[in-house]
């Protein structure tokens, strides 16, 4: 965690140094016509049962900043060999998650963890499976520089943008500066805050309290989900379907990936990972921090069996009895968490 804050501090130094570098690089991109920065304030529309999205004080939203962030999100310019973008591991058709267990970076390198969905990420209290980044702005450092992901020194990422006339113009319009590390991180974070998903069958129930929207099996699944025996709701509740906590769910008796303990250096955190949101879960598999569980049925089997009795296993993971009919009902309920925009993918 301290390293991340150090990175942010270094970002300020880079911002100053890049301002000097930008002057030297202006001849490379040609003279860009000066314009007044464009600022069209933007308010993210959220469902009525959602709270307003949290916005960083140093990163107010604007239409133009969001558009710039979206462009950068889908542009492989931020990877060493210009082959991988943020969107390469977060597919729009799958609620901005990946479709394989471990994402592929440049040179087909294999990542260490499963790429989670980015929908509603504005409400996350921290980022990464172990909570290693406290904000969307600071999260960007890791995927760009990680040798298994984009593997590009973040200094070089900004220099690339400085050498691109179109990006120079966009940054001037949005930030009234040439491309900087500050603008790079703030624009992508701004775009990611607009990724909202809240139009599922379950959302209709949350808004109206009308359980008739569920068919009999889905209704049984909801009852099981909320039951004291299964206790799914204890970690996956509310509009976000996650309590943002870190828990060891007993996936392994011994963990190769230490999880949150990599940051805290506390042995009691070994095997603890962030509780994911269950929204759009029918299209965001494979599951768990490493993508090792392939189906919703297999997830239910894991929890029904009571985990692998790891020393740090959460007290809530103690097993339960469930029939095949009940298991199918629970799966059908979980499928009601899929946003209507993704139903064609889920079929």
C-alpha positions as CSV (number, residue, x, y, z in Angstrom):
1,X,0.0,0.0,0.0
2,X,2.8,2.4,0.8
3,X,4.3,1.6,-2.6
4,X,1.1,2.7,-4.3
5,X,1.1,6.1,-2.5
6,X,4.8,6.4,-3.4
7,X,3.8,5.9,-7.0
8,X,1.2,8.7,-6.7
9,X,3.8,11.0,-5.3
10,X,6.2,10.1,-8.0
11,X,3.4,10.9,-10.4
12,X,3.5,14.5,-9.3
13,X,7.3,14.6,-10.0
14,X,6.7,13.0,-13.4
15,X,4.0,15.6,-14.1
16,X,6.5,18.4,-13.6
17,X,9.2,16.6,-15.6
18,X,6.9,15.8,-18.4
19,X,5.9,19.4,-18.7
20,X,9.5,20.2,-19.5
21,X,9.7,17.1,-21.8
22,X,6.6,18.2,-23.6
23,X,8.2,21.4,-24.6
24,X,11.0,19.5,-26.2
25,X,8.6,17.1,-27.9
26,X,6.3,19.7,-29.4
27,X,8.3,19.9,-32.5
28,X,7.8,16.1,-33.0
29,X,4.0,16.5,-33.1
30,X,3.8,19.8,-34.8
31,X,2.2,23.0,-33.6
32,X,-1.2,22.3,-32.1
33,X,-3.7,25.1,-32.2
34,X,-4.4,26.5,-28.8
35,X,-8.0,26.2,-27.7
36,X,-9.8,26.9,-24.4
37,X,-10.2,23.7,-22.4
38,X,-13.6,22.1,-22.9
39,X,-15.5,21.4,-19.7
40,X,-19.0,20.0,-19.9
41,X,-19.9,18.8,-16.4
42,X,-21.2,15.3,-16.5
43,X,-23.4,13.5,-13.9
44,X,-23.6,9.7,-14.1
45,X,-27.2,8.5,-14.2
46,X,-27.7,5.7,-11.8
47,X,-30.8,3.6,-11.0
48,X,-33.1,5.1,-8.4
49,X,-32.1,2.5,-5.8
50,X,-28.4,3.2,-6.2
51,X,-26.6,6.0,-4.2
52,X,-24.8,8.7,-6.2
53,X,-21.4,7.4,-7.4
54,X,-18.4,8.6,-5.3
55,X,-16.2,11.0,-7.3
56,X,-12.6,12.0,-6.4
57,X,-12.2,15.6,-5.5
58,X,-9.3,16.0,-7.9
59,X,-11.2,14.3,-10.8
60,X,-14.6,15.9,-11.5
61,X,-16.4,14.3,-14.4
62,X,-16.9,16.0,-17.7
63,X,-18.1,14.6,-21.0
64,X,-14.9,15.3,-22.8
65,X,-12.7,13.7,-20.0
66,X,-14.9,10.6,-20.1
67,X,-14.6,10.4,-23.9
68,X,-10.8,10.7,-23.6
69,X,-10.7,8.0,-21.0
70,X,-12.8,5.7,-23.1
71,X,-10.5,6.2,-26.0
72,X,-7.5,5.4,-23.9
73,X,-9.2,2.3,-22.4
74,X,-9.6,0.7,-25.8
75,X,-6.3,1.9,-27.3
76,X,-3.4,-0.6,-27.2
77,X,-1.0,2.4,-27.3
78,X,-0.5,1.9,-23.6
79,X,1.2,-1.6,-24.0
80,X,4.8,-2.2,-24.8
81,X,4.2,-3.7,-28.2
82,X,0.9,-1.9,-28.8
83,X,-1.0,-5.2,-28.8
84,X,-3.0,-5.0,-25.6
85,X,-5.5,-2.5,-24.2
86,X,-7.5,-2.4,-21.0
87,X,-10.4,-3.7,-23.1
88,X,-8.3,-6.8,-24.0
89,X,-9.0,-8.2,-20.5
90,X,-12.4,-6.5,-19.8
91,X,-14.8,-7.3,-22.6
92,X,-17.8,-5.0,-22.9
93,X,-20.0,-8.0,-23.9
94,X,-19.2,-9.7,-20.6
95,X,-19.8,-6.8,-18.3
96,X,-16.2,-5.7,-18.7
97,X,-14.8,-9.0,-17.4
98,X,-12.6,-11.6,-19.1
99,X,-13.8,-14.9,-20.5
100,X,-10.8,-17.0,-19.5
101,X,-9.4,-17.9,-16.1
102,X,-6.2,-15.9,-16.4
103,X,-5.9,-12.9,-18.8
104,X,-3.3,-12.8,-21.5
105,X,-0.9,-9.8,-21.7
106,X,1.7,-8.9,-24.3
107,X,3.5,-11.8,-26.0
108,X,0.6,-14.0,-24.7
109,X,2.0,-13.9,-21.2
110,X,-0.3,-15.3,-18.5
111,X,-1.5,-13.1,-15.7
112,X,-1.6,-14.1,-12.0
113,X,-5.3,-13.5,-11.3
114,X,-8.7,-13.5,-12.9
115,X,-9.8,-10.1,-14.3
116,X,-13.1,-9.1,-12.5
117,X,-16.0,-7.2,-14.0
118,X,-15.7,-3.4,-14.0
119,X,-19.4,-2.7,-13.9
120,X,-20.3,-0.5,-10.9
121,X,-16.6,-0.3,-10.0
122,X,-17.2,3.3,-9.0
123,X,-18.7,1.8,-5.7
124,X,-15.6,-0.3,-4.9
125,X,-13.8,0.8,-1.8
126,X,-10.5,-0.6,-3.2
127,X,-9.3,-2.2,-6.4
128,X,-7.6,-5.5,-7.3
129,X,-8.4,-8.9,-5.8
130,X,-6.3,-8.1,-2.7
131,X,-7.3,-4.4,-2.4
132,X,-3.9,-3.2,-3.5
133,X,-5.1,0.1,-5.0
134,X,-7.3,2.5,-3.0
135,X,-8.7,4.4,-6.0
136,X,-9.4,4.0,-9.7
137,X,-6.9,6.7,-10.3
138,X,-4.1,4.8,-8.6
139,X,-5.2,1.4,-10.0
140,X,-3.9,2.2,-13.5
141,X,-0.2,2.0,-12.6
142,X,-0.2,-1.7,-12.1
143,X,-1.7,-3.1,-15.4
144,X,0.4,-0.7,-17.5
145,X,3.7,-1.6,-15.9
146,X,3.1,-5.2,-15.0
147,X,5.3,-7.4,-17.2
148,X,2.5,-9.9,-17.5
149,X,0.0,-7.3,-18.7
150,X,1.0,-4.2,-20.7
151,X,4.6,-4.1,-19.5
152,X,5.2,-0.5,-20.5
153,X,7.0,2.0,-18.2
154,X,4.4,4.6,-17.3
155,X,6.8,7.4,-18.2
156,X,7.0,5.9,-21.7
157,X,3.2,5.7,-21.9
158,X,3.0,9.4,-21.4
159,X,5.8,10.1,-23.9
160,X,3.9,8.1,-26.5
161,X,0.8,10.3,-25.9
162,X,3.0,13.4,-26.2
163,X,4.1,12.1,-29.6
164,X,0.6,11.7,-30.8
165,X,-0.9,14.9,-32.2
166,X,-4.5,13.7,-31.7
167,X,-3.9,12.9,-28.0
168,X,-2.0,16.2,-27.5
169,X,-5.1,18.0,-28.8
170,X,-7.5,16.0,-26.6
171,X,-5.5,16.6,-23.4
172,X,-5.2,20.3,-24.1
173,X,-9.0,20.4,-24.6
174,X,-9.7,18.5,-21.4
175,X,-6.9,19.5,-19.0
176,X,-5.4,22.6,-20.6
177,X,-2.0,20.8,-20.7
178,X,-0.1,18.5,-22.9
179,X,-0.5,14.8,-21.9
180,X,0.6,14.1,-18.4
181,X,0.5,11.1,-16.0
182,X,-2.2,13.0,-14.0
183,X,-4.4,13.4,-17.0
184,X,-3.9,9.8,-18.1
185,X,-4.9,8.3,-14.8
186,X,-7.8,10.7,-14.2
187,X,-9.4,10.3,-17.7
188,X,-9.5,6.5,-17.6
189,X,-10.8,6.6,-14.0
190,X,-13.5,9.0,-15.1
191,X,-14.6,6.7,-17.9
192,X,-14.7,3.7,-15.6
193,X,-16.9,5.5,-13.1
194,X,-19.6,5.6,-15.8
195,X,-19.8,1.8,-16.1
196,X,-23.1,1.3,-14.3
197,X,-25.2,-1.9,-14.3
198,X,-28.6,-1.9,-12.5
199,X,-31.3,-3.1,-14.8
200,X,-31.8,-6.7,-14.0
201,X,-34.8,-8.7,-12.7
202,X,-33.4,-8.5,-9.3
203,X,-33.1,-4.7,-9.6
204,X,-36.8,-4.5,-10.3
205,X,-37.4,-6.4,-7.1
206,X,-35.1,-4.1,-5.2
207,X,-36.9,-1.0,-6.5
208,X,-40.5,-2.2,-6.0
209,X,-40.4,-5.0,-3.5
210,X,-42.6,-6.9,-5.9
211,X,-41.5,-10.6,-5.8
212,X,-44.0,-11.6,-8.4
213,X,-41.4,-10.7,-11.0
214,X,-39.6,-14.0,-10.1
215,X,-40.9,-17.3,-11.3
216,X,-41.4,-20.0,-8.7
217,X,-37.8,-21.4,-9.0
218,X,-36.2,-18.0,-8.9
219,X,-38.3,-17.1,-5.8
220,X,-37.1,-20.3,-4.1
221,X,-33.6,-19.4,-5.1
222,X,-34.0,-16.0,-3.5
223,X,-35.2,-17.6,-0.3
224,X,-32.2,-19.9,-0.2
225,X,-29.8,-17.0,-0.9
226,X,-31.3,-15.1,2.0
227,X,-31.5,-18.1,4.3
228,X,-29.6,-18.4,7.6
229,X,-28.4,-21.8,6.5
230,X,-26.7,-20.7,3.3
231,X,-25.9,-17.1,4.4
232,X,-25.0,-15.9,0.9
233,X,-26.5,-12.5,1.8
234,X,-23.9,-12.1,4.6
235,X,-21.2,-11.1,2.1
236,X,-23.3,-10.4,-1.0
237,X,-26.0,-7.9,-0.1
238,X,-27.4,-4.5,-1.1
239,X,-27.4,-2.9,-4.5
240,X,-23.7,-3.7,-5.0
241,X,-24.0,-7.4,-4.1
242,X,-20.8,-7.2,-2.1
243,X,-19.8,-5.9,1.3
244,X,-16.3,-5.0,0.0
245,X,-14.7,-7.1,2.7
246,X,-11.7,-9.5,2.4
247,X,-12.3,-13.1,3.2
248,X,-10.7,-16.5,2.9
249,X,-13.4,-18.8,1.4
250,X,-11.6,-22.0,1.9
251,X,-10.9,-22.6,-1.8
252,X,-7.6,-24.3,-0.9
253,X,-6.0,-26.0,2.1
254,X,-2.8,-24.2,1.2
255,X,-2.6,-21.1,-0.9
256,X,0.1,-20.4,-3.5
257,X,-1.3,-16.9,-3.9
258,X,-1.2,-15.3,-0.4
259,X,-3.9,-12.8,-1.3
260,X,-4.2,-9.8,1.0
261,X,-1.2,-11.0,3.1
262,X,1.0,-9.9,0.2
263,X,0.2,-6.4,1.3
264,X,-0.4,-6.6,5.0
265,X,2.4,-9.1,5.7
266,X,-0.1,-10.5,8.3
267,X,-0.3,-14.3,8.2
268,X,-4.0,-14.1,9.3
269,X,-4.6,-12.5,5.8
270,X,-3.3,-15.5,3.9
271,X,-5.9,-16.6,1.3
272,X,-8.1,-13.6,1.8
273,X,-9.4,-11.9,-1.3
274,X,-12.0,-9.2,-1.9
275,X,-15.6,-10.4,-2.0
276,X,-16.7,-9.8,-5.6
277,X,-20.0,-8.3,-6.6
278,X,-22.4,-11.0,-7.9
279,X,-23.9,-8.7,-10.5
280,X,-23.9,-10.2,-14.0
281,X,-22.4,-13.4,-12.5
282,X,-23.9,-15.6,-15.2
283,X,-21.7,-14.0,-17.8
284,X,-18.5,-13.2,-15.8
285,X,-17.1,-16.7,-15.3
286,X,-14.8,-18.4,-14.7
287,X,-14.9,-17.6,-11.0
288,X,-12.7,-17.0,-7.9
289,X,-9.5,-15.0,-7.7
290,X,-7.8,-17.4,-10.1
291,X,-10.6,-18.4,-12.4
292,X,-10.4,-22.0,-11.2
293,X,-14.1,-22.6,-10.8
294,X,-15.9,-22.8,-14.1
295,X,-19.7,-22.8,-13.3
296,X,-22.2,-21.5,-10.8
297,X,-23.1,-25.1,-9.9
298,X,-19.4,-25.7,-9.0
299,X,-19.4,-22.6,-6.8
300,X,-22.5,-23.9,-4.9
301,X,-20.8,-27.3,-4.5
302,X,-17.7,-25.7,-3.0
303,X,-19.7,-23.8,-0.3
304,X,-22.0,-26.7,0.4
305,X,-18.9,-28.9,1.0
306,X,-17.6,-26.4,3.5
307,X,-14.3,-25.4,1.9
308,X,-10.9,-27.1,2.3
309,X,-10.5,-26.1,6.0
310,X,-7.7,-23.6,5.5
311,X,-6.5,-22.1,8.8
312,X,-7.8,-18.7,7.9
313,X,-11.1,-19.9,6.4
314,X,-14.0,-17.6,7.2
315,X,-16.4,-18.8,9.9
316,X,-19.3,-18.4,7.5
317,X,-17.9,-21.2,5.3
318,X,-19.1,-24.3,7.2
319,X,-21.1,-26.3,4.7
320,X,-24.8,-26.9,4.2
321,X,-27.3,-29.4,2.8
322,X,-28.9,-28.6,-0.6
323,X,-30.9,-30.8,-3.0
324,X,-30.4,-30.8,-6.7
325,X,-33.8,-29.0,-7.1
326,X,-32.7,-26.3,-4.6
327,X,-29.3,-25.9,-6.3
328,X,-31.0,-25.3,-9.7
329,X,-33.3,-22.8,-8.1
330,X,-30.4,-20.9,-6.6
331,X,-28.7,-20.8,-9.9
332,X,-31.8,-19.5,-11.5
333,X,-32.0,-16.7,-8.9
334,X,-28.3,-15.8,-9.5
335,X,-29.1,-15.5,-13.2
336,X,-31.7,-12.8,-12.3
337,X,-28.7,-10.6,-11.4
338,X,-27.8,-10.3,-15.0
339,X,-28.5,-6.8,-16.5
340,X,-31.0,-6.8,-19.3
341,X,-28.3,-5.4,-21.6
342,X,-26.4,-8.7,-21.3
343,X,-29.3,-11.2,-21.5
344,X,-28.4,-12.2,-25.1
345,X,-24.9,-13.1,-23.9
346,X,-26.2,-15.1,-21.0
347,X,-28.5,-17.3,-23.2
